[in-house]
Amino acid sequence: MENQDINEENINTQQDTNTQNETVAEENVTNTPSPEELLAEEKNRYIRLYAEFENYKKRTSKEKMEFFQYANQDMMVSMLGVLDDFERALKEIAKNGNEADLQGVELIYQKLKNKLTEKGLKVMEVRAGDTFNVDLHEAITQIPSPSEDLKGKIVDVIETGYMLGEKVIRFAKVVTGN
């Protein structure tokens, strides 16, 4: 009986060993990828790398365009003072100057304004009665509104606002009614 138990134990051990060897052999077979799988993996890696590169090109192109668009922002802001001075000069010459002086200054003013507009400068259209918007307007002061419909709205425009592209470079300075 003891011999039979030992024999059975040896047989079971051999079967376990055979099963383990088969499992190891199967693992070895499945661990080595086929050439098709390697090709598919490399192709996938190539497609991802290509997509990353395309995204990089688009991003840098967009950044470059934004840089060029807003690179002259400092120059534009400094020129706004000159534009304001021209507007004040035109008002004064219109009051008590002669017609030839007015036409000459207005010609220079229009030429400067057109050149700045070509470079992306936009005038904010703000009128009395418009709704106050903190994203576009800067309230200098509040006064009692002359009429009921002007409460919380713009009563007067002190200084014109400007945008460069879609970005505000100078807020319109306004007086609001309360």
C-alpha positions as CSV (number, residue, x, y, z in Angstrom):
1,M,0.0,0.0,0.0
2,E,2.8,2.3,0.8
3,N,4.4,1.7,-2.6
4,Q,1.1,2.4,-4.3
5,D,0.8,5.7,-2.5
6,I,4.3,6.7,-3.4
7,N,3.7,5.7,-7.0
8,E,0.5,7.8,-7.1
9,E,2.4,10.7,-5.6
10,N,5.2,10.4,-8.2
11,I,2.6,10.3,-11.0
12,N,0.8,13.4,-9.6
13,T,4.1,15.2,-9.3
14,Q,5.0,14.4,-12.9
15,Q,1.6,15.5,-14.1
16,D,1.9,18.8,-12.2
17,T,5.4,19.3,-13.7
18,N,4.1,18.6,-17.2
19,T,1.2,21.0,-16.7
20,Q,3.7,23.7,-15.5
21,N,6.0,23.1,-18.4
22,E,3.0,23.4,-20.9
23,T,2.0,26.6,-19.2
24,V,5.5,28.0,-19.4
25,A,5.7,26.9,-23.1
26,E,2.4,28.7,-23.8
27,E,3.6,31.8,-22.0
28,N,6.7,31.8,-24.1
29,V,4.7,31.4,-27.3
30,T,2.3,34.3,-26.3
31,N,5.1,36.6,-25.1
32,T,6.9,36.7,-28.4
33,P,4.8,38.9,-30.7
34,S,4.3,38.0,-34.3
35,P,5.7,40.2,-37.0
36,E,2.2,41.5,-37.8
37,E,1.7,42.6,-34.2
38,L,5.1,44.3,-34.2
39,L,4.2,46.1,-37.4
40,A,0.8,47.2,-36.0
41,E,2.5,48.4,-32.8
42,E,5.1,50.4,-34.7
43,K,2.5,51.8,-37.1
44,N,0.4,52.9,-34.1
45,R,3.4,54.6,-32.5
46,Y,4.2,56.3,-35.9
47,I,0.7,57.6,-36.2
48,R,0.7,59.0,-32.7
49,L,4.1,60.7,-33.2
50,Y,2.9,62.2,-36.5
51,A,-0.3,63.5,-34.8
52,E,1.8,65.0,-32.0
53,F,4.0,66.7,-34.5
54,E,1.0,68.1,-36.4
55,N,-0.4,69.5,-33.2
56,Y,2.9,71.1,-32.4
57,K,3.1,72.8,-35.8
58,K,-0.5,74.1,-35.4
59,R,0.2,75.4,-31.9
60,T,3.4,77.1,-32.8
61,S,1.8,78.7,-35.9
62,K,-1.1,80.0,-33.7
63,E,1.4,81.4,-31.1
64,K,3.4,83.1,-33.8
65,M,0.3,84.7,-35.3
66,E,-0.8,85.9,-31.9
67,F,2.7,87.3,-31.2
68,F,2.7,89.2,-34.5
69,Q,-0.9,90.5,-33.9
70,Y,-0.2,91.8,-30.4
71,A,3.5,92.6,-30.8
72,N,2.7,96.2,-31.8
73,Q,0.3,96.7,-28.9
74,D,2.7,98.9,-26.9
75,M,3.2,101.1,-30.0
76,M,-0.6,101.3,-30.5
77,V,-1.2,102.3,-26.9
78,S,1.4,105.1,-27.2
79,M,-0.2,106.4,-30.4
80,L,-3.6,106.7,-28.8
81,G,-2.4,109.8,-26.9
82,V,-1.5,111.4,-30.3
83,L,-4.9,110.4,-31.7
84,D,-6.6,112.0,-28.7
85,D,-4.6,115.2,-29.2
86,F,-5.6,115.4,-32.8
87,E,-9.3,115.0,-31.8
88,R,-9.0,117.9,-29.3
89,A,-7.1,120.0,-31.8
90,L,-9.8,119.5,-34.4
91,K,-12.5,120.6,-31.9
92,E,-10.6,123.8,-31.1
93,I,-9.8,124.6,-34.7
94,A,-13.4,124.1,-35.6
95,K,-14.5,126.6,-32.9
96,N,-12.2,129.5,-33.8
97,G,-9.8,128.5,-36.6
98,N,-10.0,129.0,-40.3
99,E,-11.2,126.4,-42.7
100,A,-7.9,125.7,-44.4
101,D,-6.2,124.8,-41.0
102,L,-9.1,122.6,-40.1
103,Q,-8.9,120.7,-43.4
104,G,-5.1,120.2,-43.1
105,V,-5.2,118.9,-39.5
106,E,-8.2,116.7,-40.4
107,L,-6.3,115.2,-43.3
108,I,-3.3,114.3,-41.1
109,Y,-5.7,112.9,-38.4
110,Q,-7.5,110.7,-40.9
111,K,-4.3,109.4,-42.4
112,L,-3.0,108.4,-38.9
113,K,-6.3,106.9,-38.0
114,N,-6.4,104.9,-41.2
115,K,-2.9,103.5,-40.7
116,L,-3.7,102.4,-37.2
117,T,-6.9,100.8,-38.4
118,E,-5.0,98.9,-41.0
119,K,-2.8,97.4,-38.2
120,G,-5.9,96.1,-36.3
121,L,-7.0,99.1,-34.2
122,K,-10.7,99.3,-33.7
123,V,-12.7,102.2,-32.1
124,M,-15.3,101.1,-29.5
125,E,-18.6,102.5,-30.4
126,V,-20.0,103.8,-27.1
127,R,-22.9,106.3,-27.0
128,A,-25.0,107.8,-24.2
129,G,-27.8,105.5,-23.3
130,D,-25.8,102.3,-23.9
131,T,-25.7,99.7,-21.1
132,F,-22.6,99.9,-18.9
133,N,-20.3,96.8,-19.5
134,V,-17.3,96.4,-17.1
135,D,-15.5,94.4,-19.8
136,L,-15.4,97.4,-22.1
137,H,-16.0,100.5,-20.1
138,E,-14.4,102.2,-17.1
139,A,-16.8,104.3,-15.0
140,I,-15.1,107.5,-14.0
141,T,-18.0,108.8,-11.9
142,Q,-21.7,108.5,-11.3
143,I,-24.1,111.3,-11.5
144,P,-27.9,111.5,-10.8
145,S,-29.4,110.4,-14.1
146,P,-31.2,113.1,-16.1
147,S,-34.0,110.7,-16.9
148,E,-35.4,107.5,-15.5
149,D,-34.3,105.4,-18.5
150,L,-30.6,106.3,-18.0
151,K,-30.3,104.7,-14.6
152,G,-27.4,102.3,-14.6
153,K,-26.5,103.3,-18.2
154,I,-23.9,105.5,-19.8
155,V,-24.7,109.2,-19.6
156,D,-21.5,110.6,-21.2
157,V,-18.3,109.4,-22.8
158,I,-15.2,111.1,-21.6
159,E,-12.5,109.2,-23.5
160,T,-12.9,106.8,-26.4
161,G,-12.0,103.1,-26.0
162,Y,-9.9,101.1,-28.4
163,M,-9.4,97.4,-29.2
164,L,-6.6,95.7,-31.0
165,G,-8.1,92.7,-32.7
166,E,-10.4,91.2,-30.1
167,K,-8.4,92.5,-27.1
168,V,-9.2,95.7,-25.3
169,I,-6.2,98.0,-25.1
170,R,-7.9,101.0,-23.6
171,F,-11.3,101.0,-21.9
172,A,-13.8,103.7,-22.8
173,K,-14.0,106.1,-19.9
174,V,-17.6,106.9,-19.2
175,V,-20.0,108.6,-16.7
176,T,-22.9,106.5,-15.5
177,G,-26.3,107.5,-14.1
178,N,-27.6,106.3,-10.8
